[in-house]
């Protein structure tokens, strides 16, 4: 078996990975708080969502390319 890198991921694959990253970024801190024996406060829920959104945003920004467009090159 060989390892092959897919340098051109499909849109569904990117969306699935982004959703899983969001869930991971949201659930792990929430799980940590509940393991302390208490329910998260509303501001903590907001922090969990904000942190997860930053993770997903960073992931999605990795697919943006920077450079001159084809029209600008001519």
C-alpha positions in Angstrom: 0.0 0.0 0.0 1.4 3.4 -0.9 0.5 6.8 0.5 -0.8 9.3 -2.1 -1.3 12.9 -1.5 -4.4 14.5 -3.0 -3.3 18.1 -3.8 -6.7 19.0 -5.3 -9.4 18.2 -2.7 -13.0 18.1 -3.7 -15.5 20.6 -2.2 -17.5 18.0 -0.3 -14.3 16.7 1.3 -13.3 20.3 2.4 -16.8 20.9 3.8 -16.8 17.6 5.8 -13.3 18.3 7.3 -14.4 21.9 8.1 -17.5 20.5 9.9 -15.5 18.0 11.8 -13.0 20.7 12.8 -15.9 22.9 14.1 -17.3 20.0 16.1 -13.8 19.2 17.6 -13.2 22.9 18.4 -16.6 23.1 20.1 -17.0 19.8 21.9 -13.6 19.4 23.4 -13.8 22.6 25.6 -17.4 21.9 26.4 -16.4 18.3 27.5 -13.6 19.7 29.6 -15.9 22.1 31.5 -18.5 19.3 32.1 -15.8 17.0 33.4 -15.3 19.6 36.2 -18.8 18.9 37.3 -20.5 22.0 36.2 -22.6 23.3 33.3 -20.9 25.9 31.0 -22.1 29.5 31.4 -23.5 31.4 28.4 -20.3 33.3 27.9 -18.4 30.0 27.8 -20.7 28.7 25.1 -20.0 31.8 23.1 -16.3 31.3 23.6 -16.5 27.7 22.4 -18.4 28.7 19.3 -15.9 31.6 18.6 -12.9 29.3 19.1 -14.4 26.7 16.8 -15.2 29.3 14.1 -11.6 30.6 14.2 -10.3 27.0 13.7 -12.6 26.5 10.7 -11.8 30.0 9.3 -8.1 29.2 9.5 -8.6 25.9 7.7 -10.7 27.4 4.9 -8.2 30.3 4.4 -5.6 27.7 3.6 -7.4 27.1 0.3 -7.2 30.7 -0.8 -4.5 31.5 -3.3 -2.9 34.9 -3.6 -1.4 36.2 -6.8 -2.2 38.1 -10.0 -5.3 37.0 -11.9 -5.0 35.8 -15.5 -6.3 39.1 -16.9 -3.8 41.1 -14.9 -0.9 39.0 -16.2 -1.7 40.0 -19.8 
